C-alpha cells in the first residue's frame, strides 16, 4: 500500500482552517486516503471531524496511505499541502 510520512507545518497543527483545507483536498483527491497520527490512530482523511479528533499539533509526523489505483499522485499532493503553513495562506 502506498504511503507517505510528513511533518505537519501549520503553526497550529491540523486544527480549524488547516484541517478543513486538508480534508477538502483529500475529498477531492478521488481516492480514499487514511490519515494516521504518530500515536497510531487512523481516520478517513476526507472527514473533517476525523482529522480534528486526532488533535495533531505543529511539527507532528503523520502518515497518509491509500491502496487505490492512482493514489501515488494524490498522496504526493496531500503531502505537499501538509508541508506548508496553511494558517498563513
N, CA, C and O atoms as CSV, one atom per row, in Angstrom:
chain,resi,resn,atom,element,x,y,z
A,1,UNK,N,N,0.844,-1.176,0.000
A,1,UNK,CA,C,0.000,0.000,0.000
A,1,UNK,C,C,0.890,1.241,0.000
A,1,UNK,O,O,1.754,1.382,0.865
A,2,UNK,N,N,0.686,2.137,-0.960
A,2,UNK,CA,C,1.466,3.376,-0.983
A,2,UNK,C,C,1.176,4.224,0.256
A,2,UNK,O,O,0.023,4.373,0.661
A,3,UNK,N,N,2.221,4.769,0.843
A,3,UNK,CA,C,2.044,5.660,1.979
A,3,UNK,C,C,3.151,6.692,2.006
A,3,UNK,O,O,4.225,6.491,1.438
A,4,UNK,N,N,2.878,7.796,2.672
A,4,UNK,CA,C,3.825,8.893,2.819
A,4,UNK,C,C,3.787,9.358,4.267
A,4,UNK,O,O,2.724,9.395,4.887
A,5,UNK,N,N,4.950,9.712,4.805
A,5,UNK,CA,C,5.024,10.302,6.131
A,5,UNK,C,C,5.479,11.743,5.964
A,5,UNK,O,O,6.405,12.032,5.206
A,6,UNK,N,N,4.819,12.639,6.679
A,6,UNK,CA,C,5.102,14.070,6.544
A,6,UNK,C,C,4.975,14.736,7.911
A,6,UNK,O,O,4.202,14.300,8.764
A,7,UNK,N,N,5.749,15.799,8.097
A,7,UNK,CA,C,5.650,16.614,9.305
A,7,UNK,C,C,4.697,17.763,9.035
A,7,UNK,O,O,4.850,18.482,8.048
A,8,UNK,N,N,3.722,17.939,9.901
A,8,UNK,CA,C,2.713,18.987,9.737
A,8,UNK,C,C,3.358,20.350,9.984
A,8,UNK,O,O,3.899,20.602,11.061
A,9,UNK,N,N,3.297,21.221,8.985
A,9,UNK,CA,C,3.974,22.524,9.057
A,9,UNK,C,C,3.098,23.646,9.595
A,9,UNK,O,O,3.631,24.663,10.040
A,10,UNK,N,N,1.789,23.504,9.574
A,10,UNK,CA,C,0.918,24.589,10.046
A,10,UNK,C,C,1.215,24.915,11.499
A,10,UNK,O,O,1.393,24.020,12.325
A,11,UNK,N,N,1.266,26.208,11.802
A,11,UNK,CA,C,1.673,26.647,13.139
A,11,UNK,C,C,0.728,26.206,14.247
A,11,UNK,O,O,1.136,26.140,15.406
A,12,UNK,N,N,-0.529,25.901,13.919
A,12,UNK,CA,C,-1.467,25.394,14.931
A,12,UNK,C,C,-1.775,23.916,14.716
A,12,UNK,O,O,-2.673,23.370,15.357
A,13,UNK,N,N,-1.040,23.269,13.823
A,13,UNK,CA,C,-1.287,21.863,13.533
A,13,UNK,C,C,-2.520,21.706,12.664
A,13,UNK,O,O,-2.891,22.623,11.930
A,14,UNK,N,N,-3.150,20.558,12.744
A,14,UNK,CA,C,-4.344,20.295,11.941
A,14,UNK,C,C,-5.594,20.629,12.747
A,14,UNK,O,O,-6.340,19.744,13.165
A,15,UNK,N,N,-5.803,21.915,12.954
A,15,UNK,CA,C,-6.961,22.411,13.677
A,15,UNK,C,C,-7.658,23.443,12.813
A,15,UNK,O,O,-7.008,24.134,12.028
A,16,UNK,N,N,-8.952,23.556,12.945
A,16,UNK,CA,C,-9.784,24.555,12.269
A,16,UNK,C,C,-9.480,24.681,10.778
A,16,UNK,O,O,-9.727,23.749,10.013
A,17,UNK,N,N,-8.946,25.830,10.362
A,17,UNK,CA,C,-8.757,26.097,8.940
A,17,UNK,C,C,-7.828,25.089,8.250
A,17,UNK,O,O,-8.193,24.570,7.195
A,18,UNK,N,N,-6.649,24.792,8.799
A,18,UNK,CA,C,-5.788,23.815,8.130
A,18,UNK,C,C,-6.446,22.439,7.985
A,18,UNK,O,O,-6.291,21.783,6.955
A,19,UNK,N,N,-7.165,22.011,8.996
A,19,UNK,CA,C,-7.846,20.710,8.929
A,19,UNK,C,C,-8.924,20.736,7.859
A,19,UNK,O,O,-9.108,19.758,7.134
A,20,UNK,N,N,-9.637,21.853,7.758
A,20,UNK,CA,C,-10.680,21.990,6.751
A,20,UNK,C,C,-10.092,21.949,5.344
A,20,UNK,O,O,-10.595,21.233,4.478
A,21,UNK,N,N,-9.031,22.714,5.119
A,21,UNK,CA,C,-8.387,22.721,3.803
A,21,UNK,C,C,-7.862,21.336,3.435
A,21,UNK,O,O,-8.001,20.890,2.296
A,22,UNK,N,N,-7.260,20.664,4.409
A,22,UNK,CA,C,-6.717,19.335,4.160
A,22,UNK,C,C,-7.815,18.322,3.848
A,22,UNK,O,O,-7.705,17.569,2.881
A,23,UNK,N,N,-8.868,18.298,4.654
A,23,UNK,CA,C,-9.922,17.303,4.433
A,23,UNK,C,C,-10.653,17.556,3.114
A,23,UNK,O,O,-11.067,16.606,2.450
A,24,UNK,N,N,-10.818,18.823,2.727
A,24,UNK,CA,C,-11.433,19.138,1.440
A,24,UNK,C,C,-10.562,18.637,0.293
A,24,UNK,O,O,-11.071,18.080,-0.679
A,25,UNK,N,N,-9.253,18.833,0.404
A,25,UNK,CA,C,-8.334,18.357,-0.634
A,25,UNK,C,C,-8.355,16.831,-0.707
A,25,UNK,O,O,-8.311,16.260,-1.797
A,26,UNK,N,N,-8.422,16.175,0.445
A,26,UNK,CA,C,-8.480,14.706,0.474
A,26,UNK,C,C,-9.760,14.208,-0.188
A,26,UNK,O,O,-9.743,13.206,-0.902
A,27,UNK,N,N,-10.871,14.907,0.047
A,27,UNK,CA,C,-12.141,14.517,-0.561
A,27,UNK,C,C,-12.098,14.676,-2.080
A,27,UNK,O,O,-12.673,13.867,-2.808
A,28,UNK,N,N,-11.417,15.718,-2.557
A,28,UNK,CA,C,-11.310,15.975,-3.993
A,28,UNK,C,C,-10.286,15.080,-4.681
A,28,UNK,O,O,-10.234,15.037,-5.910
A,29,UNK,N,N,-9.481,14.374,-3.917
A,29,UNK,CA,C,-8.402,13.551,-4.478
A,29,UNK,C,C,-8.932,12.412,-5.346
A,29,UNK,O,O,-8.229,11.930,-6.235
A,30,UNK,N,N,-10.151,11.986,-5.096
A,30,UNK,CA,C,-10.738,10.936,-5.906
A,30,UNK,C,C,-10.372,9.521,-5.484
A,30,UNK,O,O,-10.807,8.553,-6.108
A,31,UNK,N,N,-9.578,9.397,-4.435
A,31,UNK,CA,C,-9.220,8.079,-3.894
A,31,UNK,C,C,-9.363,8.143,-2.373
A,31,UNK,O,O,-9.141,9.197,-1.778
A,32,UNK,N,N,-9.728,7.036,-1.745
A,32,UNK,CA,C,-9.811,7.050,-0.280
A,32,UNK,C,C,-8.418,7.124,0.333
A,32,UNK,O,O,-7.522,6.368,-0.043
A,33,UNK,N,N,-8.247,8.040,1.276
A,33,UNK,CA,C,-6.947,8.240,1.932
A,33,UNK,C,C,-7.146,8.118,3.434
A,33,UNK,O,O,-8.108,8.653,3.986
A,34,UNK,N,N,-6.238,7.416,4.088
A,34,UNK,CA,C,-6.257,7.271,5.539
A,34,UNK,C,C,-5.154,8.140,6.133
A,34,UNK,O,O,-4.019,8.132,5.656
A,35,UNK,N,N,-5.498,8.888,7.175
A,35,UNK,CA,C,-4.546,9.714,7.909
A,35,UNK,C,C,-4.291,9.033,9.248
A,35,UNK,O,O,-5.228,8.741,9.991
A,36,UNK,N,N,-3.020,8.782,9.554
A,36,UNK,CA,C,-2.662,8.113,10.802
A,36,UNK,C,C,-1.727,9.000,11.606
A,36,UNK,O,O,-0.716,9.481,11.095
A,37,UNK,N,N,-2.073,9.212,12.871
A,37,UNK,CA,C,-1.246,10.029,13.759
A,37,UNK,C,C,-0.043,9.222,14.241
A,37,UNK,O,O,0.022,8.008,14.048
A,38,UNK,N,N,0.900,9.909,14.866
A,38,UNK,CA,C,2.077,9.240,15.428
A,38,UNK,C,C,1.672,8.266,16.534
A,38,UNK,O,O,2.392,7.310,16.819
A,39,UNK,N,N,0.517,8.514,17.155
A,39,UNK,CA,C,0.020,7.632,18.205
A,39,UNK,C,C,-0.612,6.366,17.646
A,39,UNK,O,O,-0.942,5.448,18.398
A,40,UNK,N,N,-0.783,6.315,16.320
A,40,UNK,CA,C,-1.320,5.114,15.686
A,40,UNK,C,C,-2.806,5.123,15.401
A,40,UNK,O,O,-3.336,4.131,14.899
A,41,UNK,N,N,-3.497,6.212,15.705
A,41,UNK,CA,C,-4.936,6.293,15.422
A,41,UNK,C,C,-5.130,6.722,13.976
A,41,UNK,O,O,-4.482,7.659,13.508
A,42,UNK,N,N,-6.028,6.031,13.265
A,42,UNK,CA,C,-6.276,6.303,11.852
A,42,UNK,C,C,-7.701,6.779,11.630
A,42,UNK,O,O,-8.639,6.315,12.279
A,43,UNK,N,N,-7.846,7.728,10.686
A,43,UNK,CA,C,-9.164,8.234,10.300
A,43,UNK,C,C,-9.201,8.436,8.794
A,43,UNK,O,O,-8.164,8.451,8.131
A,44,UNK,N,N,-10.400,8.589,8.267
A,44,UNK,CA,C,-10.595,8.937,6.867
A,44,UNK,C,C,-10.122,10.387,6.702
A,44,UNK,O,O,-10.634,11.280,7.377
A,45,UNK,N,N,-9.163,10.624,5.822
A,45,UNK,CA,C,-8.591,11.959,5.648
A,45,UNK,C,C,-9.607,12.959,5.117
A,45,UNK,O,O,-9.418,14.163,5.289
A,46,UNK,N,N,-10.672,12.503,4.481
A,46,UNK,CA,C,-11.689,13.398,3.942
A,46,UNK,C,C,-12.713,13.822,4.994
A,46,UNK,O,O,-13.596,14.628,4.703
A,47,UNK,N,N,-12.610,13.297,6.193
A,47,UNK,CA,C,-13.544,13.622,7.267
A,47,UNK,C,C,-12.958,14.702,8.166
A,47,UNK,O,O,-11.994,14.456,8.891
A,48,UNK,N,N,-13.543,15.910,8.118
A,48,UNK,CA,C,-13.054,16.996,8.955
A,48,UNK,C,C,-13.128,16.635,10.433
A,48,UNK,O,O,-12.209,16.945,11.191
A,49,UNK,N,N,-14.210,15.982,10.853
A,49,UNK,CA,C,-14.332,15.591,12.261
A,49,UNK,C,C,-13.284,14.549,12.642
A,49,UNK,O,O,-12.737,14.584,13.744
A,50,UNK,N,N,-13.007,13.621,11.724
A,50,UNK,CA,C,-11.981,12.624,11.984
A,50,UNK,C,C,-10.609,13.260,12.131
A,50,UNK,O,O,-9.858,12.934,13.050
A,51,UNK,N,N,-10.286,14.172,11.219
A,51,UNK,CA,C,-8.985,14.854,11.258
A,51,UNK,C,C,-8.844,15.642,12.559
A,51,UNK,O,O,-7.810,15.573,13.223
A,52,UNK,N,N,-9.889,16.390,12.920
A,52,UNK,CA,C,-9.842,17.170,14.163
A,52,UNK,C,C,-9.712,16.279,15.395
A,52,UNK,O,O,-9.065,16.652,16.374
A,53,UNK,N,N,-10.333,15.095,15.338
A,53,UNK,CA,C,-10.310,14.198,16.500
A,53,UNK,C,C,-8.911,13.690,16.829
A,53,UNK,O,O,-8.658,13.257,17.953
A,54,UNK,N,N,-8.006,13.741,15.864
A,54,UNK,CA,C,-6.643,13.269,16.105
A,54,UNK,C,C,-5.835,14.253,16.949
A,54,UNK,O,O,-4.864,13.860,17.596
A,55,UNK,N,N,-6.225,15.525,16.948
A,55,UNK,CA,C,-5.512,16.523,17.754
A,55,UNK,C,C,-4.056,16.686,17.352
A,55,UNK,O,O,-3.184,16.802,18.214
A,56,UNK,N,N,-3.785,16.697,16.061
A,56,UNK,CA,C,-2.408,16.761,15.565
A,56,UNK,C,C,-1.875,18.187,15.665
A,56,UNK,O,O,-2.487,19.124,15.153
A,57,UNK,N,N,-0.741,18.341,16.320
A,57,UNK,CA,C,-0.126,19.649,16.504
A,57,UNK,C,C,0.956,19.927,15.484
A,57,UNK,O,O,1.348,19.052,14.712
A,58,UNK,N,N,1.427,21.149,15.495
A,58,UNK,CA,C,2.502,21.564,14.601
A,58,UNK,C,C,3.764,20.747,14.885
A,58,UNK,O,O,4.116,20.511,16.040
A,59,UNK,N,N,4.429,20.327,13.828
A,59,UNK,CA,C,5.668,19.565,13.969
A,59,UNK,C,C,5.481,18.079,14.187
A,59,UNK,O,O,6.463,17.341,14.260
A,60,UNK,N,N,4.245,17.622,14.293
A,60,UNK,CA,C,3.988,16.192,14.475
A,60,UNK,C,C,4.025,15.476,13.132
A,60,UNK,O,O,3.648,16.035,12.102
A,61,UNK,N,N,4.483,14.242,13.161
A,61,UNK,CA,C,4.505,13.433,11.942
A,61,UNK,C,C,3.198,12.666,11.815
A,61,UNK,O,O,2.660,12.144,12.791
A,62,UNK,N,N,2.702,12.613,10.576
A,62,UNK,CA,C,1.516,11.837,10.255
A,62,UNK,C,C,1.831,10.982,9.034
A,62,UNK,O,O,2.761,11.269,8.280
A,63,UNK,N,N,1.045,9.936,8.853
A,63,UNK,CA,C,1.212,9.067,7.690
A,63,UNK,C,C,-0.075,9.060,6.890
A,63,UNK,O,O,-1.167,8.909,7.438
A,64,UNK,N,N,0.072,9.226,5.586
A,64,UNK,CA,C,-1.051,9.157,4.650
A,64,UNK,C,C,-0.908,7.872,3.871
A,64,UNK,O,O,0.193,7.526,3.441
A,65,UNK,N,N,-2.001,7.159,3.682
A,65,UNK,CA,C,-1.953,5.894,2.948
A,65,UNK,C,C,-3.215,5.709,2.128
A,65,UNK,O,O,-4.293,6.175,2.499
A,66,UNK,N,N,-3.061,5.017,1.000
A,66,UNK,CA,C,-4.196,4.658,0.155
A,66,UNK,C,C,-3.784,3.474,-0.702
A,66,UNK,O,O,-2.685,3.447,-1.256
A,67,UNK,N,N,-4.672,2.500,-0.805
A,67,UNK,CA,C,-4.364,1.350,-1.654
A,67,UNK,C,C,-5.115,1.401,-2.981
A,67,UNK,O,O,-5.125,0.425,-3.731
A,68,UNK,N,N,-5.741,2.536,-3.268
A,68,UNK,CA,C,-6.480,2.696,-4.522
A,68,UNK,C,C,-5.513,2.908,-5.687
A,68,UNK,O,O,-4.415,3.440,-5.519
A,69,UNK,N,N,-5.948,2.481,-6.858
A,69,UNK,CA,C,-5.140,2.693,-8.052
A,69,UNK,C,C,-5.035,4.194,-8.322
A,69,UNK,O,O,-6.028,4.916,-8.236
A,70,UNK,N,N,-3.841,4.656,-8.644
A,70,UNK,CA,C,-3.620,6.063,-8.926
A,70,UNK,C,C,-3.466,6.922,-7.691
A,70,UNK,O,O,-3.549,8.148,-7.775
A,71,UNK,N,N,-3.247,6.308,-6.558
A,71,UNK,CA,C,-3.170,7.068,-5.309
A,71,UNK,C,C,-1.839,7.785,-5.109
A,71,UNK,O,O,-1.754,8.702,-4.292
A,72,UNK,N,N,-0.803,7.384,-5.837
A,72,UNK,CA,C,0.524,7.988,-5.656
A,72,UNK,C,C,0.476,9.508,-5.821
A,72,UNK,O,O,0.999,10.238,-4.980
A,73,UNK,N,N,-0.149,9.988,-6.899
A,73,UNK,CA,C,-0.220,11.427,-7.164
A,73,UNK,C,C,-1.043,12.136,-6.092
A,73,UNK,O,O,-0.682,13.227,-5.648
A,74,UNK,N,N,-2.139,11.522,-5.680
A,74,UNK,CA,C,-2.985,12.123,-4.642
A,74,UNK,C,C,-2.218,12.248,-3.333
A,74,UNK,O,O,-2.297,13.278,-2.663
A,75,UNK,N,N,-1.480,11.213,-2.965
A,75,UNK,CA,C,-0.702,11.268,-1.729
A,75,UNK,C,C,0.368,12.347,-1.814
A,75,UNK,O,O,0.598,13.069,-0.844
A,76,UNK,N,N,1.023,12.463,-2.963
A,76,UNK,CA,C,2.049,13.499,-3.140
A,76,UNK,C,C,1.465,14.899,-2.974
A,76,UNK,O,O,2.085,15.759,-2.351
A,77,UNK,N,N,0.273,15.132,-3.530
A,77,UNK,CA,C,-0.381,16.434,-3.411
A,77,UNK,C,C,-0.758,16.736,-1.963
A,77,UNK,O,O,-0.595,17.866,-1.504
A,78,UNK,N,N,-1.253,15.745,-1.250
A,78,UNK,CA,C,-1.635,15.953,0.146
A,78,UNK,C,C,-0.415,16.188,1.031
A,78,UNK,O,O,-0.470,16.986,1.967
A,79,UNK,N,N,0.676,15.504,0.741
A,79,UNK,CA,C,1.921,15.722,1.483
A,79,UNK,C,C,2.410,17.148,1.258
A,79,UNK,O,O,2.833,17.816,2.202
A,80,UNK,N,N,2.354,17.615,0.017
A,80,UNK,CA,C,2.775,18.982,-0.290
A,80,UNK,C,C,1.915,19.989,0.472
A,80,UNK,O,O,2.420,21.008,0.943
A,81,UNK,N,N,0.638,19.709,0.591
A,81,UNK,CA,C,-0.271,20.589,1.316
A,81,UNK,C,C,0.099,20.654,2.800
A,81,UNK,O,O,0.167,21.741,3.375
A,82,UNK,N,N,0.337,19.508,3.416
A,82,UNK,CA,C,0.679,19.470,4.838
A,82,UNK,C,C,2.057,20.037,5.124
A,82,UNK,O,O,2.354,20.388,6.266
A,83,UNK,N,N,2.904,20.135,4.109
A,83,UNK,CA,C,4.250,20.656,4.269
A,83,UNK,C,C,4.299,22.178,4.289
A,83,UNK,O,O,5.352,22.775,4.515
A,84,UNK,N,N,3.131,22.806,4.045
A,84,UNK,CA,C,3.049,24.271,4.060
A,84,UNK,C,C,2.315,24.730,5.315
A,84,UNK,O,O,1.543,23.977,5.909
A,85,UNK,N,N,2.568,25.983,5.711
A,85,UNK,CA,C,1.837,26.563,6.853
A,85,UNK,C,C,0.519,27.103,6.322
A,85,UNK,O,O,0.454,28.225,5.822
A,86,UNK,N,N,-0.529,26.297,6.434
A,86,UNK,CA,C,-1.834,26.656,5.890
A,86,UNK,C,C,-2.498,27.802,6.643
A,86,UNK,O,O,-3.473,28.374,6.155
A,87,UNK,N,N,-1.992,28.145,7.815
A,87,UNK,CA,C,-2.546,29.260,8.576
A,87,UNK,C,C,-2.151,30.594,7.962
A,87,UNK,O,O,-2.825,31.601,8.181
A,88,UNK,N,N,-1.084,30.611,7.207
A,88,UNK,CA,C,-0.578,31.864,6.638
A,88,UNK,C,C,-1.018,32.081,5.207
A,88,UNK,O,O,-0.647,33.082,4.593
A,89,UNK,N,N,-1.790,31.176,4.668
A,89,UNK,CA,C,-2.224,31.291,3.266
A,89,UNK,C,C,-3.621,31.857,3.172
A,89,UNK,O,O,-4.148,32.023,2.072
